[in-house]
Amino acid sequence: MTGTKPNDLPPGSAGGPDPADIRKRSVVLSGHRTSISIENAFWSLLAMIAARRGVSANRLIAEVDRQRSGNLSSAVRLFVLREVAAADPAAVQATCDSEK
């Protein structure tokens, strides 16, 4: 995965990228270069999960790729959602409840 530039601001911060904007990045999976497009918010969360695990985002994406059965971008989004839900189930439930 291409690295984040030092002057990139976190999504949603003043002047930062819109968290809903789609960003395409290149990754290397099983020795083959490909790209995935997901929202900035998912890239940010993926980077946080990778940092917490002490691995690169590319490595996490490779793990998701090995276990997926469908579209890679969707699989990455679902991986991030599962990780966030596992980290703070109450916050996820509150968000789901507020959508009703």
C-alpha positions as CSV (number, residue, x, y, z in Angstrom):
1,M,0.0,0.0,0.0
2,T,1.3,3.4,-0.7
3,G,2.2,5.4,2.4
4,T,0.3,8.4,3.8
5,K,2.0,11.7,3.1
6,P,3.1,13.4,6.3
7,N,0.9,16.5,5.5
8,D,-2.3,14.4,5.1
9,L,-4.8,15.3,7.7
10,P,-7.1,12.8,9.4
11,P,-10.5,12.3,7.7
12,G,-13.1,14.7,9.1
13,S,-10.6,17.2,10.5
14,A,-10.7,20.8,9.4
15,G,-9.3,20.9,5.9
16,G,-8.8,17.1,5.9
17,P,-10.1,14.7,3.3
18,D,-13.8,13.9,3.4
19,P,-14.2,10.5,5.1
20,A,-16.8,9.4,2.5
21,D,-14.6,10.1,-0.5
22,I,-13.3,7.0,-2.2
23,R,-9.5,6.6,-2.4
24,K,-7.8,4.1,-4.6
25,R,-4.5,2.6,-3.4
26,S,-2.1,0.0,-4.8
27,V,-1.3,-3.1,-2.9
28,V,0.8,-6.2,-3.7
29,L,-1.0,-9.5,-3.1
30,S,0.8,-12.8,-3.7
31,G,3.4,-11.0,-5.7
32,H,0.8,-9.3,-8.0
33,R,0.1,-5.6,-7.9
34,T,-3.5,-4.6,-7.7
35,S,-5.6,-1.7,-6.4
36,I,-8.5,-1.3,-4.1
37,S,-10.9,1.6,-3.7
38,I,-12.5,2.3,-0.3
39,E,-13.6,5.3,1.6
40,N,-11.0,7.5,3.4
41,A,-12.6,6.5,6.7
42,F,-11.9,2.8,6.1
43,W,-8.3,3.6,5.1
44,S,-7.8,5.5,8.3
45,L,-9.3,2.7,10.4
46,L,-7.3,0.0,8.6
47,A,-4.1,2.0,9.3
48,M,-5.0,2.2,13.0
49,I,-5.7,-1.6,13.1
50,A,-2.4,-2.3,11.4
51,A,-0.5,-0.1,13.8
52,R,-2.2,-1.7,16.8
53,R,-1.1,-5.1,15.5
54,G,2.4,-4.0,14.5
55,V,2.0,-4.9,10.8
56,S,1.5,-3.0,7.6
57,A,-1.9,-2.3,6.1
58,N,-0.7,-4.2,3.0
59,R,-0.2,-7.3,5.2
60,L,-3.6,-6.9,6.7
61,I,-5.1,-6.6,3.2
62,A,-3.2,-9.8,2.2
63,E,-4.8,-11.6,5.2
64,V,-8.2,-10.4,4.1
65,D,-7.5,-11.5,0.5
66,R,-6.6,-15.0,1.6
67,Q,-9.9,-15.4,3.5
68,R,-12.3,-13.6,1.2
69,S,-14.9,-15.1,-1.1
70,G,-16.1,-12.0,-2.9
71,N,-14.9,-8.5,-3.8
72,L,-11.7,-7.4,-2.1
73,S,-12.9,-3.8,-1.4
74,S,-16.0,-5.1,0.3
75,A,-14.0,-7.7,2.2
76,V,-11.7,-5.0,3.5
77,R,-14.7,-2.9,4.6
78,L,-16.2,-5.9,6.4
79,F,-12.9,-6.7,8.1
80,V,-12.6,-3.2,9.4
81,L,-16.3,-3.3,10.7
82,R,-15.7,-6.6,12.5
83,E,-12.5,-5.2,14.1
84,V,-14.3,-2.0,15.2
85,A,-17.2,-4.0,16.5
86,A,-14.9,-6.3,18.5
87,A,-13.0,-3.3,20.0
88,D,-16.1,-1.4,21.1
89,P,-19.4,-3.4,20.8
90,A,-21.4,-0.8,22.8
91,A,-20.5,2.0,20.4
92,V,-21.4,-0.1,17.4
93,Q,-24.8,-1.0,19.0
94,A,-25.4,2.6,19.9
95,T,-24.7,3.6,16.3
96,C,-27.0,0.9,14.9
97,D,-29.8,1.9,17.4
98,S,-29.5,5.6,16.3
99,E,-30.1,4.5,12.7
100,K,-33.5,3.1,13.5
